[in-house]
Amino acid sequence: ELFTQLLTQPPTPLNSAKPGKRFAPAVEAVLMRALSRQPGDRYPSVSAFTEAFAGAMAGGGAAPSAPEDTASSGGFLNLMKGLFGR
C-alpha cells in the first residue's frame, strides 16, 4: 500500500504534513522540489540541494558558497535536526 501511494500520489506539502508546525515557504519549496517525481525537476546534486536548503533556512538569503560553510555552521544534519525539532 505504501509503495502504491509513493507511485501514485504527490508528496504531502511540508506545512500540511505536521499539524501545528509551520515552515517558511522557501523551506517548503526546496523540499517539495527535492521530492519531485520527475528527476529533471529535482536538484542536480546533493550539493545543490544542500545549498538551496541552507539558503532557505537563512531566510532566503544567499546560500553558502561551499560545503565547508555549511559544515562550519553545524553541518547539514544539524540544520535538518533543527528544522524538524529532533
N, CA, C and O atoms as a printed pandas DataFrame, in Angstrom:
     atom_number atom_name residue_name chain_id  residue_number  x_coord  y_coord  z_coord
0              1         N          GLU        A               1    0.825   -1.197    0.000
1              2        CA          GLU        A               1    0.000    0.000    0.000
2              3         C          GLU        A               1    0.869    1.261    0.000
3              4         O          GLU        A               1    0.580    2.229   -0.704
4              5         N          LEU        A               2    1.934    1.233    0.799
5              6        CA          LEU        A               2    2.833    2.380    0.872
6              7         C          LEU        A               2    3.469    2.664   -0.482
7              8         O          LEU        A               2    3.522    3.816   -0.912
8              9         N          PHE        A               3    3.953    1.622   -1.159
9             10        CA          PHE        A               3    4.587    1.819   -2.458
10            11         C          PHE        A               3    3.586    2.318   -3.494
11            12         O          PHE        A               3    3.947    3.116   -4.359
12            13         N          THR        A               4    2.358    1.871   -3.426
13            14        CA          THR        A               4    1.322    2.360   -4.332
14            15         C          THR        A               4    1.102    3.848   -4.119
15            16         O          THR        A               4    0.969    4.601   -5.084
16            17         N          GLN        A               5    1.061    4.279   -2.858
17            18        CA          GLN        A               5    0.907    5.699   -2.563
18            19         C          GLN        A               5    2.101    6.490   -3.081
19            20         O          GLN        A               5    1.934    7.561   -3.665
20            21         N          LEU        A               6    3.300    5.969   -2.870
21            22        CA          LEU        A               6    4.501    6.670   -3.336
22            23         C          LEU        A               6    4.507    6.849   -4.847
23            24         O          LEU        A               6    4.991    7.860   -5.355
24            25         N          LEU        A               7    3.971    5.868   -5.562
25            26        CA          LEU        A               7    3.975    5.910   -7.021
26            27         C          LEU        A               7    2.804    6.684   -7.614
27            28         O          LEU        A               7    2.893    7.159   -8.746
28            29         N          THR        A               8    1.724    6.818   -6.882
29            30        CA          THR        A               8    0.509    7.398   -7.472
30            31         C          THR        A               8    0.080    8.731   -6.882
31            32         O          THR        A               8   -0.705    9.446   -7.505
32            33         N          GLN        A               9    0.566    9.083   -5.711
33            34        CA          GLN        A               9    0.122   10.321   -5.070
34            35         C          GLN        A               9    1.282   11.296   -4.931
35            36         O          GLN        A               9    2.418   10.889   -4.689
36            37         N          PRO        A              10    0.994   12.581   -5.085
37            38        CA          PRO        A              10    2.069   13.563   -4.889
38            39         C          PRO        A              10    2.462   13.623   -3.413
39            40         O          PRO        A              10    1.668   13.263   -2.544
40            41         N          PRO        A              11    3.677   14.075   -3.131
41            42        CA          PRO        A              11    4.088   14.190   -1.732
42            43         C          PRO        A              11    3.244   15.232   -1.000
43            44         O          PRO        A              11    2.777   16.202   -1.598
44            45         N          THR        A              12    3.063   15.021    0.269
45            46        CA          THR        A              12    2.308   15.961    1.097
46            47         C          THR        A              12    3.158   17.203    1.326
47            48         O          THR        A              12    4.314   17.086    1.732
48            49         N          PRO        A              13    2.612   18.392    1.073
49            50        CA          PRO        A              13    3.379   19.613    1.350
50            51         C          PRO        A              13    3.808   19.647    2.821
51            52         O          PRO        A              13    3.073   19.211    3.707
52            53         N          LEU        A              14    4.985   20.162    3.052
53            54        CA          LEU        A              14    5.569   20.171    4.384
54            55         C          LEU        A              14    4.642   20.801    5.419
55            56         O          LEU        A              14    4.493   20.265    6.517
56            57         N          ASN        A              15    4.022   21.921    5.089
57            58        CA          ASN        A              15    3.160   22.598    6.058
58            59         C          ASN        A              15    1.853   21.864    6.322
59            60         O          ASN        A              15    1.120   22.227    7.242
60            61         N          SER        A              16    1.552   20.856    5.546
61            62        CA          SER        A              16    0.368   20.030    5.793
62            63         C          SER        A              16    0.734   18.721    6.485
63            64         O          SER        A              16   -0.145   18.041    7.016
64            65         N          ALA        A              17    1.988   18.363    6.489
65            66        CA          ALA        A              17    2.423   17.062    6.990
66            67         C          ALA        A              17    2.450   16.980    8.514
67            68         O          ALA        A              17    2.202   15.917    9.083
68            69         N          LYS        A              18    2.743   18.075    9.164
69            70        CA          LYS        A              18    2.872   18.064   10.626
70            71         C          LYS        A              18    1.991   19.163   11.208
71            72         O          LYS        A              18    2.405   20.321   11.261
72            73         N          PRO        A              19    0.783   18.816   11.644
73            74        CA          PRO        A              19   -0.126   19.827   12.198
74            75         C          PRO        A              19    0.518   20.581   13.358
75            76         O          PRO        A              19    1.209   19.999   14.194
76            77         N          GLY        A              20    0.277   21.876   13.386
77            78        CA          GLY        A              20    0.805   22.706   14.453
78            79         C          GLY        A              20    2.218   23.189   14.233
79            80         O          GLY        A              20    2.726   23.983   15.024
80            81         N          LYS        A              21    2.866   22.732   13.182
81            82        CA          LYS        A              21    4.241   23.153   12.878
82            83         C          LYS        A              21    4.208   23.905   11.552
83            84         O          LYS        A              21    3.676   23.388   10.569
84            85         N          ARG        A              22    4.764   25.112   11.501
85            86        CA          ARG        A              22    4.789   25.910   10.279
86            87         C          ARG        A              22    6.229   26.119    9.858
87            88         O          ARG        A              22    7.113   26.371   10.677
88            89         N          PHE        A              23    6.434   26.008    8.562
89            90        CA          PHE        A              23    7.762   26.188    7.989
90            91         C          PHE        A              23    7.712   27.331    6.986
91            92         O          PHE        A              23    6.667   27.614    6.400
92            93         N          ALA        A              24    8.831   27.973    6.800
93            94        CA          ALA        A              24    8.917   29.070    5.837
94            95         C          ALA        A              24    8.594   28.548    4.439
95            96         O          ALA        A              24    8.974   27.430    4.092
96            97         N          PRO        A              25    7.893   29.351    3.635
97            98        CA          PRO        A              25    7.576   28.917    2.267
98            99         C          PRO        A              25    8.816   28.527    1.464
99           100         O          PRO        A              25    8.752   27.619    0.636
100          101         N          ALA        A              26    9.939   29.199    1.696
101          102        CA          ALA        A              26   11.165   28.868    0.964
102          103         C          ALA        A              26   11.659   27.471    1.323
103          104         O          ALA        A              26   12.131   26.742    0.451
104          105         N          VAL        A              27   11.558   27.089    2.592
105          106        CA          VAL        A              27   11.977   25.753    3.027
106          107         C          VAL        A              27   11.068   24.706    2.395
107          108         O          VAL        A              27   11.539   23.694    1.877
108          109         N          GLU        A              28    9.768   24.957    2.442
109          110        CA          GLU        A              28    8.822   24.026    1.847
110          111         C          GLU        A              28    9.074   23.867    0.345
111          112         O          GLU        A              28    9.015   22.754   -0.177
112          113         N          ALA        A              29    9.349   24.956   -0.341
113          114        CA          ALA        A              29    9.596   24.901   -1.789
114          115         C          ALA        A              29   10.842   24.066   -2.108
115          116         O          ALA        A              29   10.836   23.284   -3.059
116          117         N          VAL        A              30   11.899   24.228   -1.323
117          118        CA          VAL        A              30   13.123   23.456   -1.547
118          119         C          VAL        A              30   12.843   21.965   -1.368
119          120         O          VAL        A              30   13.253   21.149   -2.194
120          121         N          LEU        A              31   12.150   21.613   -0.294
121          122        CA          LEU        A              31   11.879   20.200   -0.032
122          123         C          LEU        A              31   10.916   19.604   -1.055
123          124         O          LEU        A              31   11.072   18.447   -1.444
124          125         N          MET        A              32    9.929   20.371   -1.493
125          126        CA          MET        A              32    8.997   19.849   -2.494
126          127         C          MET        A              32    9.710   19.626   -3.829
127          128         O          MET        A              32    9.417   18.662   -4.536
128          129         N          ARG        A              33   10.639   20.510   -4.170
129          130        CA          ARG        A              33   11.409   20.297   -5.405
130          131         C          ARG        A              33   12.251   19.024   -5.284
131          132         O          ARG        A              33   12.359   18.252   -6.237
132          133         N          ALA        A              34   12.843   18.812   -4.116
133          134        CA          ALA        A              34   13.663   17.614   -3.907
134          135         C          ALA        A              34   12.829   16.338   -4.002
135          136         O          ALA        A              34   13.353   15.282   -4.355
136          137         N          LEU        A              35   11.546   16.427   -3.690
137          138        CA          LEU        A              35   10.660   15.258   -3.724
138          139         C          LEU        A              35    9.938   15.082   -5.058
139          140         O          LEU        A              35    9.094   14.197   -5.193
140          141         N          SER        A              36   10.261   15.906   -6.029
141          142        CA          SER        A              36    9.576   15.840   -7.326
142          143         C          SER        A              36    9.675   14.446   -7.931
143          144         O          SER        A              36   10.703   13.777   -7.822
144          145         N          ARG        A              37    8.593   14.021   -8.568
145          146        CA          ARG        A              37    8.567   12.706   -9.230
146          147         C          ARG        A              37    9.477   12.682  -10.460
147          148         O          ARG        A              37   10.077   11.653  -10.769
148          149         N          GLN        A              38    9.576   13.790  -11.147
149          150        CA          GLN        A              38   10.388   13.871  -12.363
150          151         C          GLN        A              38   11.840   14.178  -12.005
151          152         O          GLN        A              38   12.119   15.235  -11.440
152          153         N          PRO        A              39   12.765   13.280  -12.320
153          154        CA          PRO        A              39   14.172   13.502  -11.973
154          155         C          PRO        A              39   14.715   14.842  -12.482
155          156         O          PRO        A              39   15.529   15.469  -11.804
156          157         N          GLY        A              40   14.287   15.277  -13.636
157          158        CA          GLY        A              40   14.774   16.536  -14.186
158          159         C          GLY        A              40   14.313   17.753  -13.407
159          160         O          GLY        A              40   14.895   18.830  -13.541
160          161         N          ASP        A              41   13.272   17.599  -12.594
161          162        CA          ASP        A              41   12.767   18.704  -11.786
162          163         C          ASP        A              41   13.462   18.792  -10.427
163          164         O          ASP        A              41   13.340   19.797   -9.727
164          165         N          ARG        A              42   14.190   17.739  -10.058
165          166        CA          ARG        A              42   14.888   17.713   -8.767
166          167         C          ARG        A              42   16.219   18.454   -8.872
167          168         O          ARG        A              42   16.631   18.859   -9.959
168          169         N          TYR        A              43   16.873   18.622   -7.750
169          170        CA          TYR        A              43   18.202   19.234   -7.734
170          171         C          TYR        A              43   19.184   18.306   -8.445
171          172         O          TYR        A              43   19.072   17.086   -8.327
172          173         N          PRO        A              44   20.136   18.865   -9.175
173          174        CA          PRO        A              44   21.063   18.025   -9.938
174          175         C          PRO        A              44   22.065   17.274   -9.062
175          176         O          PRO        A              44   22.674   16.304   -9.514
176          177         N          SER        A              45   22.241   17.712   -7.816
177          178        CA          SER        A              45   23.202   17.051   -6.929
178          179         C          SER        A              45   22.819   17.306   -5.472
179          180         O          SER        A              45   22.013   18.184   -5.165
180          181         N          VAL        A              46   23.410   16.526   -4.600
181          182        CA          VAL        A              46   23.197   16.729   -3.164
182          183         C          VAL        A              46   23.740   18.097   -2.755
183          184         O          VAL        A              46   23.152   18.776   -1.913
184          185         N          SER        A              47   24.847   18.493   -3.343
185          186        CA          SER        A              47   25.429   19.809   -3.026
186          187         C          SER        A              47   24.472   20.937   -3.394
187          188         O          SER        A              47   24.319   21.895   -2.636
188          189         N          ALA        A              48   23.828   20.828   -4.556
189          190        CA          ALA        A              48   22.871   21.862   -4.972
190          191         C          ALA        A              48   21.688   21.906   -4.014
191          192         O          ALA        A              48   21.219   22.988   -3.658
192          193         N          PHE        A              49   21.201   20.741   -3.594
193          194        CA          PHE        A              49   20.109   20.695   -2.623
194          195         C          PHE        A              49   20.544   21.317   -1.298
195          196         O          PHE        A              49   19.811   22.111   -0.708
196          197         N          THR        A              50   21.741   20.951   -0.833
197          198        CA          THR        A              50   22.252   21.464    0.439
198          199         C          THR        A              50   22.354   22.981    0.411
199          200         O          THR        A              50   21.977   23.645    1.376
200          201         N          GLU        A              51   22.857   23.533   -0.679
201          202        CA          GLU        A              51   22.982   24.983   -0.792
202          203         C          GLU        A              51   21.614   25.655   -0.809
203          204         O          GLU        A              51   21.419   26.682   -0.159
204          205         N          ALA        A              52   20.664   25.082   -1.549
205          206        CA          ALA        A              52   19.313   25.647   -1.605
206          207         C          ALA        A              52   18.647   25.573   -0.238
207          208         O          ALA        A              52   17.990   26.523    0.188
208          209         N          PHE        A              53   18.815   24.454    0.449
209          210        CA          PHE        A              53   18.213   24.287    1.775
210          211         C          PHE        A              53   18.827   25.260    2.777
211          212         O          PHE        A              53   18.110   25.895    3.551
212          213         N          ALA        A              54   20.144   25.374    2.764
213          214        CA          ALA        A              54   20.813   26.305    3.679
214          215         C          ALA        A              54   20.360   27.736    3.409
215          216         O          ALA        A              54   20.154   28.509    4.345
216          217         N          GLY        A              55   20.206   28.090    2.140
217          218        CA          GLY        A              55   19.730   29.426    1.798
218          219         C          GLY        A              55   18.309   29.658    2.293
219          220         O          GLY        A              55   17.988   30.739    2.786
220          221         N          ALA        A              56   17.460   28.646    2.163
221          222        CA          ALA        A              56   16.075   28.767    2.640
222          223         C          ALA        A              56   16.044   28.890    4.161
223          224         O          ALA        A              56   15.253   29.659    4.706
224          225         N          MET        A              57   16.891   28.143    4.837
225          226        CA          MET        A              57   16.945   28.216    6.306
226          227         C          MET        A              57   17.469   29.570    6.777
227          228         O          MET        A              57   17.137   30.027    7.871
228          229         N          ALA        A              58   18.283   30.202    5.950
229          230        CA          ALA        A              58   18.841   31.509    6.307
230          231         C          ALA        A              58   17.853   32.631    6.015
231          232         O          ALA        A              58   18.206   33.806    6.115
232          233         N          GLY        A              59   16.645   32.290    5.662
233          234        CA          GLY        A              59   15.637   33.301    5.407
234          235         C          GLY        A              59   15.610   33.764    3.973
235          236         O          GLY        A              59   15.177   34.879    3.681
236          237         N          GLY        A              60   16.073   32.911    3.072
237          238        CA          GLY        A              60   16.049   33.269    1.662
238          239         C          GLY        A              60   17.245   34.080    1.234
239          240         O          GLY        A              60   17.311   34.551    0.099
240          241         N          GLY        A              61   18.193   34.247    2.137
241          242        CA          GLY        A              61   19.402   34.982    1.792
242          243         C          GLY        A              61   20.321   34.137    0.940
243          244         O          GLY        A              61   19.924   33.090    0.429
244          245         N          ALA        A              62   21.512   34.581    0.794
245          246        CA          ALA        A              62   22.490   33.862   -0.019
246          247         C          ALA        A              62   22.825   32.526    0.621
247          248         O          ALA        A              62   23.021   32.437    1.833
248          249         N          ALA        A              63   22.886   31.509   -0.186
249          250        CA          ALA        A              63   23.263   30.183    0.281
250          251         C          ALA        A              63   24.777   30.122    0.471
251          252         O          ALA        A              63   25.505   30.898   -0.148
252          253         N          PRO        A              64   25.257   29.218    1.313
253          254        CA          PRO        A              64   26.711   29.073    1.456
254          255         C          PRO        A              64   27.351   28.785    0.105
255          256         O          PRO        A              64   26.784   28.068   -0.720
256          257         N          SER        A              65   28.526   29.343   -0.111
257          258        CA          SER        A              65   29.166   29.164   -1.408
258          259         C          SER        A              65   29.878   27.827   -1.530
259          260         O          SER        A              65   30.160   27.371   -2.638
260          261         N          ALA        A              66   30.169   27.197   -0.401
261          262        CA          ALA        A              66   30.876   25.916   -0.443
262          263         C          ALA        A              66   30.400   25.045    0.709
263          264         O          ALA        A              66   29.939   25.561    1.727
264          265         N          PRO        A              67   30.508   23.720    0.558
265          266        CA          PRO        A              67   30.094   22.836    1.644
266          267         C          PRO        A              67   30.794   23.124    2.964
267          268         O          PRO        A              67   30.225   22.856    4.023
268          269         N          GLU        A              68   32.011   23.661    2.936
269          270        CA          GLU        A              68   32.717   23.966    4.176
270          271         C          GLU        A              68   31.946   24.980    5.005
271          272         O          GLU        A              68   31.957   24.910    6.234
272          273         N          ASP        A              69   31.266   25.938    4.338
273          274        CA          ASP        A              69   30.493   26.936    5.059
274          275         C          ASP        A              69   29.389   26.275    5.868
275          276         O          ASP        A              69   29.145   26.657    7.013
276          277         N          THR        A              70   28.722   25.294    5.287
277          278        CA          THR        A              70   27.662   24.588    5.983
278          279         C          THR        A              70   28.246   23.788    7.144
279          280         O          THR        A              70   27.671   23.763    8.232
280          281         N          ALA        A              71   29.385   23.136    6.916
281          282        CA          ALA        A              71   29.998   22.334    7.967
282          283         C          ALA        A              71   30.403   23.204    9.157
283          284         O          ALA        A              71   30.241   22.793   10.306
284          285         N          SER        A              72   30.925   24.400    8.892
285          286        CA          SER        A              72   31.369   25.243    9.988
286          287         C          SER        A              72   30.210   25.811   10.786
287          288         O          SER        A              72   30.404   26.258   11.916
288          289         N          SER        A              73   29.012   25.804   10.226
289          290        CA          SER        A              73   27.861   26.334   10.954
290          291         C          SER        A              73   27.069   25.226   11.635
291          292         O          SER        A              73   25.914   25.437   12.004
292          293         N          GLY        A              74   27.662   24.057   11.809
293          294        CA          GLY        A              74   26.988   22.981   12.498
294          295         C          GLY        A              74   26.640   21.817   11.602
295          296         O          GLY        A              74   26.228   20.763   12.088
296          297         N          GLY        A              75   26.797   21.987   10.309
297          298        CA          GLY        A              75   26.569   20.893    9.383
298          299         C          GLY        A              75   25.136   20.781    8.907
299          300         O          GLY        A              75   24.198   21.255    9.549
300          301         N          PHE        A              76   25.002   20.152    7.787
301          302        CA          PHE        A              76   23.697   19.972    7.162
302          303         C          PHE        A              76   22.765   19.138    8.034
303          304         O          PHE        A              76   21.580   19.452    8.147
304          305         N          LEU        A              77   23.281   18.089    8.648
305          306        CA          LEU        A              77   22.453   17.240    9.507
306          307         C          LEU        A              77   21.892   18.036   10.666
307          308         O          LEU        A              77   20.731   17.856   11.034
308          309         N          ASN        A              78   22.691   18.909   11.247
309          310        CA          ASN        A              78   22.191   19.744   12.352
310          311         C          ASN        A              78   21.122   20.709   11.861
311          312         O          ASN        A              78   20.168   20.982   12.589
312          313         N          LEU        A              79   21.257   21.236   10.639
313          314        CA          LEU        A              79   20.202   22.082   10.085
314          315         C          LEU        A              79   18.893   21.306    9.974
315          316         O          LEU        A              79   17.828   21.817   10.321
316          317         N          MET        A              80   18.981   20.078    9.493
317          318        CA          MET        A              80   17.782   19.253    9.351
318          319         C          MET        A              80   17.181   18.925   10.705
319          320         O          MET        A              80   15.963   18.990   10.872
320          321         N          LYS        A              81   18.011   18.576   11.669
321          322        CA          LYS        A              81   17.514   18.267   13.021
322          323         C          LYS        A              81   16.818   19.482   13.622
323          324         O          LYS        A              81   15.769   19.351   14.254
324          325         N          GLY        A              82   17.397   20.656   13.427
325          326        CA          GLY        A              82   16.792   21.876   13.962
326          327         C          GLY        A              82   15.459   22.176   13.299
327          328         O          GLY        A              82   14.522   22.631   13.955
328          329         N          LEU        A              83   15.376   21.925   12.016
329          330        CA          LEU        A              83   14.142   22.190   11.291
330          331         C          LEU        A              83   12.989   21.341   11.805
331          332         O          LEU        A              83   11.872   21.832   11.968
332          333         N          PHE        A              84   13.259   20.079   12.058
333          334        CA          PHE        A              84   12.208   19.161   12.459
334          335         C          PHE        A              84   12.118   18.962   13.967
335          336         O          PHE        A              84   11.306   18.169   14.445
336          337         N          GLY        A              85   12.946   19.677   14.709
337          338        CA          GLY        A              85   12.862   19.629   16.153
338          339         C          GLY        A              85   13.255   18.286   16.755
339          340         O          GLY        A              85   12.669   17.848   17.745
340          341         N          ARG        A              86   14.237   17.642   16.162
341          342        CA          ARG        A              86   14.692   16.353   16.704
342          343         C          ARG        A              86   16.121   16.441   17.138
343          344         O          ARG        A              86   16.681   15.456   17.620
